[in-house]
Amino acid sequence: MQSDTVTRCAPSPTGYLHAGHAYAAGIAWLRARQDNGRFLLRIEDIDTTRCRPEFTDAIFEDLGWLGLNWEQPVRRQSQYFADYATALDSLRQRDLLYPCFCTRRQIQAEIAAAGQAPHGFEGVVYPGTCRHLTGAERETRRAAGEAYALRLDMAAACQQAGHWPLHWHDEVAGKQNVTPDLLIRGFGDVVLARKDIPASYHLCVSHDDALQGITLVTRGSDLFAATHLHRLLQALFDWPVPEYAHHHLLLDDSGERLAKRKNAPALRDQRAAGITPAELWQQVGLDPASFGV
């Protein structure tokens, strides 16, 4: 009998998969299999400037070679920008979004002038410059064709989110409390739609996890802090809250985590060099027999 457990693997096709991706996919696939649940594959390709079709094709090929299978159809986020626009419009109607015309250089200059650079979970926290523009100023700049991102007014969002603290549960770290102070200091007015992309990772991943009925999110520990923000979005949209399991990251010989940008060996290259799926699973610390290879 099938259980209610639904897991997912959600890679971005901005390069070829490496062993770290295999490990993350394997963890999600195994959890679904152990619970006699469902495993979904989602392609997070909203960054149309960096994502390429050949990388998407390689994801299917690499995961299939490893012995994984998944439900069809596969959701490709780039095909659903209208869904994310609807979610953004909901926030806009509640006065929770504002246009930000600032460039990175302007933000850095303002922080330098203030003599401090408050750091949050994702780097320097935006100082809120465009939050103080009047409606007329915003419309004038829009009409002039200035590019802008859409930022979440974090303080206003926290006021509308419901009873505090919010909670989410991690299988390793236990119950986590989310507070307005943590969100404001840790994220500030986070971008939910970039100037060059009409959505953001945080919005899209929270939206799709709810839409697809994901009950268990398994992902790397580097995204642990982001879950606090995702919990806020779940509260704002009344989306269900899944269970989370943030696993450790695979490291290279120098102790750095495997990453595309640091040229981690691609699975396709390891395969061409003669490695077998069973050897790859052993390499990442998972039992090859669990995958039938």
Disulfide bonds with the S-S distance in Angstrom:
none
